[in-house]
Amino acid sequence: MDVKIKLAYIIVDLILPLVIGYFCRYQPRCNEGFFQKMMDSNICLIYPILSVLTFWVLSLHYELIWFPIFGILLSLIPGAVAYLRVKKKYTNELDKGAYVICAMLSNVGTLGGLCAFIIYGEVGFAYTQLVVLLQTAITFMFCFPLAHYYYQKSIQQCQERQSFSAMFLNRTQLPVVGMAIGLLLRVADIPRPELAGALVDPLVHLGAWTALLPIGYSIDFTQMRHCYMGILDLIPVKFIVTPVLSYLLAVMVFTDEIARNTILILACMPTAINAVIAVKFHNLNLNIAMAAFVLTTVVFLIAELPLLFLWLNMR
């Protein structure tokens, strides 16, 4: 795919719905209930269907198994650091949950894939796809339940053990059901109809818009500015600790320099919009999530990305 097309996708499927959603906030005909229903349909209908269709044709081989393992580590490393820090940072469970989720989820698939493609071409992009292979599973099987756990703790309706078990028994797990169905169809060697394959691309775009329009509607820059100081420590977690640890592990595993550097690129990514989606869907502190998304993305584009390109091109 041409780089210009990839940039167009980022503008059309990432920036544009956020902008339109933000301006809808100031239109009297738009209301929060409508956008909440839109997000519900995204999680409960569009994502499960996409999970079935994409996992249905997943290549089930064990080559390059380390890449999806690193995809998990790219979430666990910053998540573990955030979890150790969050008890001293916040007393409110909604704040704690938002902070940990924002640390865990990074923009590996979209922004990371684009950067890897620009630097290393199709090889870098292919490696990225292997890394993000289990990102959907991490998002819906761990981060969404974790967000639900923090929400349950905040309203104190369940004991901690009950809250933990309830994490996996809610509607946000429908995409996981879709993954399981898709894998079963793949294992059974049932061919996916061409019509079903043709639905993937429009559903990806529809999924992006139904997820991001409600996020744009929820943006409140006045409230976000009060959160920036509390999340400044996400900058070293995202852009120093995670890249350094990930690269050291990659050096131990990979002999291919492009593979090592691709892991480094992906480890430098800012907070993902999926973190904002998870926080909003589970009623955690949305201002913290939006502030983390905006702050880390700006720092990445202004500072981290130029340094990363310079360092990789000088080697």
PANU-740148 format. One record per residue (C-alpha): residue in three letters; x, y, z. Coordinates in Angstrom, 3 decimals, decimal comma, padded with zeros to 6 digits. Each point is the difference from the previous one (the first is absolute). Layout:
N
('ala' (X Y Z)) ...
//
This chain:
315
('met' (000,000 000,000 000,000)) ('asp' (001,336 003,441 -000,977)) ('val' (001,190 002,252 002,833)) ('lys' (-002,359 002,765 -001,186)) ('ile' (-002,919 -002,395 000,274)) ('lys' (001,075 -000,951 003,518)) ('leu' (000,187 003,664 000,989)) ('ala' (-003,447 000,515 -001,533)) ('tyr' (-001,328 -002,892 002,104)) ('ile' (001,386 001,615 003,151)) ('ile' (-001,677 003,302 -000,881)) ('val' (-003,323 -001,480 -001,117)) ('asp' (-000,357 -002,767 002,596)) ('leu' (001,763 001,561 002,999)) ('ile' (000,091 003,782 -000,102)) ('leu' (-003,209 000,814 -001,920)) ('pro' (-002,483 -001,917 002,213)) ('leu' (001,607 001,486 003,120)) ('val' (-000,382 003,524 -001,426)) ('ile' (-003,588 -000,553 -001,143)) ('gly' (-000,917 -001,586 003,333)) ('tyr' (001,517 002,959 001,847)) ('phe' (-002,057 002,509 -001,988)) ('cys' (-003,131 -002,102 000,532)) ('arg' (000,476 000,732 003,703)) ('tyr' (-001,157 003,560 -000,665)) ('gln' (-003,019 -000,913 -002,118)) ('pro' (-003,333 -000,009 001,876)) ('arg' (-001,346 -002,921 -002,042)) ('cys' (002,816 -002,295 001,116)) ('asn' (-000,198 -001,693 003,372)) ('glu' (002,205 -002,339 002,002)) ('gly' (-002,540 -002,832 -000,074)) ('phe' (000,231 -000,239 -003,782)) ('phe' (003,792 -000,268 000,074)) ('gln' (-000,103 -002,531 002,832)) ('lys' (-002,263 -002,222 -002,117)) ('met' (002,449 000,436 -002,879)) ('met' (002,868 -001,226 002,182)) ('asp' (-002,102 -002,911 001,272)) ('ser' (-000,676 -001,097 -003,579)) ('asn' (003,716 000,243 -000,726)) ('ile' (001,014 -002,303 002,861)) ('cys' (-002,955 -002,367 -000,118)) ('leu' (-000,524 -000,332 -003,752)) ('ile' (002,701 001,377 -002,306)) ('tyr' (003,080 -001,212 001,899)) ('pro' (-001,366 -003,546 000,538)) ('ile' (-000,790 -000,312 -003,723)) ('leu' (003,440 001,309 -000,937)) ('ser' (001,600 -002,446 002,442)) ('val' (-001,783 -002,935 -001,629)) ('leu' (000,913 001,079 -003,538)) ('thr' (003,670 000,797 000,670)) ('phe' (000,817 -002,967 002,247)) ('trp' (-001,771 -002,288 -002,483)) ('val' (002,913 000,331 -002,447)) ('leu' (002,805 000,382 002,538)) ('ser' (003,160 -001,901 -000,982)) ('leu' (000,522 -002,610 002,714)) ('his' (003,740 -000,626 -000,158)) ('tyr' (002,654 000,214 002,704)) ('glu' (002,637 001,922 -001,935)) ('leu' (001,046 003,339 001,406)) ('ile' (-001,877 -000,778 003,211)) ('trp' (002,069 002,543 001,886)) ('phe' (-001,672 002,941 -001,736)) ('pro' (-003,483 -000,476 001,507)) ('ile' (001,696 -000,745 003,354)) ('phe' (001,649 003,402 -000,237)) ('gly' (-003,425 001,423 -000,790)) ('ile' (-001,061 -001,167 003,457)) ('leu' (003,178 001,297 001,645)) ('leu' (-000,532 003,454 -001,514)) ('ser' (-003,155 000,201 002,106)) ('leu' (001,196 -001,814 003,111)) ('ile' (003,221 001,990 000,509)) ('pro' (-001,586 003,477 000,224)) ('gly' (-003,063 -001,483 001,708)) ('ala' (002,118 -001,510 002,774)) ('val' (001,871 003,275 000,556)) ('ala' (-003,288 001,929 000,097)) ('tyr' (-001,569 -002,488 002,411)) ('leu' (002,910 000,391 002,417)) ('arg' (-000,297 003,787 -000,121)) ('val' (-003,747 000,499 -000,071)) ('lys' (-000,679 -000,731 003,684)) ('lys' (002,137 002,972 000,990)) ('lys' (-001,439 002,262 -002,701)) ('tyr' (-003,766 -000,324 000,398)) ('thr' (-002,517 -000,968 002,665)) ('asn' (-002,997 -000,206 -002,340)) ('glu' (-000,386 -003,373 -001,745)) ('leu' (-001,329 001,657 -003,164)) ('asp' (003,216 002,028 -000,230)) ('lys' (002,163 -003,057 000,687)) ('gly' (-001,694 -002,060 -002,678)) ('ala' (000,279 002,737 -002,630)) ('tyr' (003,706 000,508 000,724)) ('val' (000,902 -003,717 -000,198)) ('ile' (-002,021 -000,570 -003,194)) ('cys' (001,646 003,012 -001,683)) ('ala' (003,423 -001,340 000,901)) ('met' (-000,771 -003,474 -001,368)) ('leu' (-001,568 000,795 -003,371)) ('ser' (002,196 001,630 -002,651)) ('asn' (-000,639 001,013 -003,614)) ('val' (001,953 -002,964 -001,362)) ('gly' (-002,245 -001,072 -002,861)) ('thr' (-000,739 003,283 -001,806)) ('leu' (002,787 002,445 000,818)) ('gly' (002,588 -002,709 000,710)) ('gly' (-000,761 -001,813 -003,234)) ('leu' (000,319 003,223 -001,966)) ('cys' (003,381 000,885 001,553)) ('ala' (001,362 -003,526 -000,531)) ('phe' (-001,174 000,078 -003,610)) ('ile' (001,609 003,387 -000,681)) ('ile' (003,363 -001,152 001,397)) ('tyr' (000,146 -003,680 -001,039)) ('gly' (-002,674 -000,394 -002,657)) ('glu' (-002,094 -003,133 -000,290)) ('val' (002,290 -002,005 002,305)) ('gly' (-000,501 002,447 002,857)) ('phe' (-003,738 000,091 -000,635)) ('ala' (-000,204 -003,814 -000,053)) ('tyr' (001,864 -000,203 003,311)) ('thr' (-002,452 002,536 001,434)) ('gln' (-002,953 -002,147 -001,008)) ('leu' (001,524 -002,928 001,866)) ('val' (000,558 002,144 003,080)) ('val' (-003,611 001,231 000,048)) ('leu' (-001,315 -003,512 -000,563)) ('leu' (-000,978 -000,319 003,673)) ('gln' (-000,691 003,703 000,652)) ('thr' (-003,735 -000,484 -000,469)) ('ala' (000,088 -002,860 002,478)) ('ile' (001,945 002,153 002,497)) ('thr' (-002,467 002,852 -000,443)) ('phe' (-003,201 -001,972 000,413)) ('met' (001,128 -002,924 002,165)) ('phe' (002,099 001,982 002,474)) ('cys' (-000,267 003,796 -000,253)) ('phe' (-003,788 000,184 -000,323)) ('pro' (-000,531 -002,416 002,920)) ('leu' (002,591 001,946 002,002)) ('ala' (-001,894 003,239 -000,658)) ('his' (-003,212 -001,718 001,109)) ('tyr' (001,787 -001,176 003,150)) ('tyr' (001,019 003,526 000,955)) ('tyr' (-003,534 001,228 -000,684)) ('gln' (-001,443 -002,696 002,252)) ('lys' (002,424 000,949 002,744)) ('ser' (-000,980 003,661 -000,310)) ('ile' (-003,703 -000,623 000,598)) ('gln' (000,748 -002,583 002,724)) ('gln' (-002,874 -002,252 -000,991)) ('cys' (002,107 -003,143 000,094)) ('gln' (002,830 -001,318 002,046)) ('glu' (003,371 000,060 -001,735)) ('arg' (-000,020 -003,707 -000,810)) ('gln' (-003,506 000,197 -001,425)) ('ser' (000,952 003,036 -002,047)) ('phe' (002,982 -001,837 -001,453)) ('ser' (-002,102 -002,968 -001,071)) ('ala' (-002,636 002,303 -001,462)) ('met' (002,578 001,548 -002,289)) ('phe' (-000,493 -002,799 -002,529)) ('leu' (-003,794 -000,214 000,226)) ('asn' (-001,201 003,124 -001,776)) ('arg' (-000,899 001,136 -003,503)) ('thr' (003,447 001,414 -000,763)) ('gln' (001,160 -003,599 -000,417)) ('leu' (-002,099 -000,501 -003,155)) ('pro' (003,047 000,743 -002,227)) ('val' (001,801 -002,837 001,810)) ('val' (-002,920 -002,282 -000,882)) ('gly' (000,434 001,161 -003,585)) ('met' (003,697 -000,915 000,108)) ('ala' (-000,835 -003,478 001,281)) ('ile' (-002,608 -000,550 -002,715)) ('gly' (002,411 001,182 -002,684)) ('leu' (002,768 -002,288 001,250)) ('leu' (-002,374 -002,967 000,132)) ('leu' (-001,027 000,631 -003,605)) ('arg' (003,685 000,249 -000,962)) ('val' (000,936 -003,225 001,818)) ('ala' (-002,974 -001,755 -001,611)) ('asp' (001,432 001,136 -003,356)) ('ile' (-003,307 001,520 -001,076)) ('pro' (000,738 002,492 -002,799)) ('arg' (-001,108 003,580 000,577)) ('pro' (-002,447 001,179 -002,704)) ('glu' (001,249 002,760 -002,265)) ('leu' (-002,940 002,178 000,998)) ('ala' (001,003 -000,263 003,649)) ('gly' (003,553 001,024 -000,881)) ('ala' (-001,313 003,014 -001,902)) ('leu' (-001,730 001,203 003,184)) ('val' (003,251 000,352 001,965)) ('asp' (001,227 003,286 -001,487)) ('pro' (-003,291 001,949 000,349)) ('leu' (-000,507 -001,428 003,497)) ('val' (003,483 001,191 001,027)) ('his' (-000,887 003,542 -001,074)) ('leu' (-003,454 -000,213 001,595)) ('gly' (001,569 -001,328 003,193)) ('ala' (002,457 002,912 000,086)) ('trp' (-002,748 002,593 -000,387)) ('thr' (-002,444 -001,545 002,475)) ('ala' (002,806 -000,208 002,554)) ('leu' (001,551 003,438 -000,517)) ('leu' (-003,058 002,203 -000,500)) ('pro' (-001,096 -000,593 003,631)) ('ile' (003,575 000,669 001,150)) ('gly' (000,072 003,306 -001,883)) ('tyr' (-003,347 000,914 001,524)) ('ser' (001,453 -000,635 003,463)) ('ile' (003,098 002,207 -000,406)) ('asp' (000,073 002,797 002,555)) ('phe' (003,226 001,982 -000,245)) ('thr' (-000,901 002,052 003,069)) ('gln' (-000,123 -003,096 002,204)) ('met' (002,947 -001,699 -001,715)) ('arg' (002,441 002,763 000,900)) ('his' (-000,379 -000,860 003,685)) ('cys' (001,270 -003,533 -000,701)) ('tyr' (003,233 000,693 -001,869)) ('met' (002,214 000,383 003,071)) ('gly' (-001,188 -003,332 001,393)) ('ile' (000,898 -001,946 -003,132)) ('leu' (003,356 001,580 -000,842)) ('asp' (001,749 -003,120 001,291)) ('leu' (-001,609 -001,958 -002,847)) ('ile' (002,510 001,700 -002,304)) ('pro' (003,082 -001,811 001,387)) ('val' (-002,023 -003,210 000,398)) ('lys' (-001,109 000,086 -003,641)) ('phe' (003,073 001,470 -001,642)) ('ile' (002,952 -001,161 002,116)) ('val' (-000,740 -002,976 002,266)) ('thr' (-002,094 -002,046 -002,444)) ('pro' (002,256 000,538 -003,078)) ('val' (003,209 -000,738 001,926)) ('leu' (-001,273 -003,196 001,646)) ('ser' (-001,692 -001,200 -003,195)) ('tyr' (003,086 000,603 -002,118)) ('leu' (002,282 -001,788 002,476)) ('leu' (-002,328 -003,011 -000,095)) ('ala' (-000,173 000,174 -003,804)) ('val' (003,807 -000,082 -000,229)) ('met' (-000,047 -003,208 002,030)) ('val' (-002,563 -001,640 -002,294)) ('phe' (000,458 001,307 -003,554)) ('thr' (003,092 -000,113 -002,216)) ('asp' (-001,724 002,046 -002,703)) ('glu' (000,749 003,702 000,511)) ('ile' (-003,201 001,070 -001,736)) ('ala' (-001,989 -002,174 002,401)) ('arg' (001,750 001,572 002,996)) ('asn' (-000,528 003,518 -001,262)) ('thr' (-003,631 -000,661 -000,852)) ('ile' (-000,590 -001,055 003,606)) ('leu' (001,721 003,215 001,106)) ('ile' (-002,223 002,101 -002,269)) ('leu' (-003,170 -001,640 001,283)) ('ala' (001,142 000,332 003,624)) ('cys' (000,178 003,791 -000,450)) ('met' (-003,659 000,474 -000,886)) ('pro' (-002,287 002,417 001,933)) ('thr' (-003,238 -000,863 001,789)) ('ala' (-002,545 -001,608 -002,341)) ('ile' (-003,514 001,248 -000,640)) ('asn' (-001,144 -003,480 001,131)) ('ala' (001,038 001,037 003,501)) ('val' (-002,429 002,917 -000,197)) ('ile' (-002,720 -002,321 -001,327)) ('ala' (000,534 -002,469 002,865)) ('val' (-000,040 002,787 002,588)) ('lys' (-003,132 001,641 -001,390)) ('phe' (-001,883 -003,266 -000,411)) ('his' (000,629 -000,939 003,636)) ('asn' (-000,610 003,491 001,416)) ('leu' (003,522 000,542 001,314)) ('asn' (001,608 003,465 000,049)) ('leu' (-000,277 001,003 -003,655)) ('asn' (001,904 003,263 000,487)) ('ile' (003,123 -001,911 001,092)) ('ala' (-000,270 -002,273 -003,032)) ('met' (-000,527 002,849 -002,462)) ('ala' (002,844 001,997 001,556)) ('ala' (002,312 -003,044 -000,263)) ('phe' (-001,001 -000,593 -003,614)) ('val' (000,568 003,639 -000,997)) ('leu' (003,173 000,563 002,054)) ('thr' (001,860 -003,172 -000,989)) ('thr' (-000,977 000,365 -003,669)) ('val' (001,285 003,590 -000,115)) ('val' (003,258 -000,957 001,772)) ('phe' (000,462 -002,918 -002,389)) ('leu' (-000,503 002,098 -003,135)) ('ile' (002,118 002,940 001,162)) ('ala' (002,861 -001,727 001,846)) ('glu' (000,016 -003,805 000,008)) ('leu' (-000,660 -000,570 -003,702)) ('pro' (002,776 002,324 -001,295)) ('leu' (002,493 -001,488 002,482)) ('leu' (-001,022 -003,524 -000,952)) ('phe' (000,359 000,668 -003,735)) ('leu' (003,357 001,719 000,537)) ('trp' (001,404 -002,807 002,138)) ('leu' (-001,130 -002,794 -002,341)) ('asn' (001,235 001,769 -003,131)) ('met' (003,431 000,718 001,529)) ('arg' (000,681 -003,645 000,804)) 
//
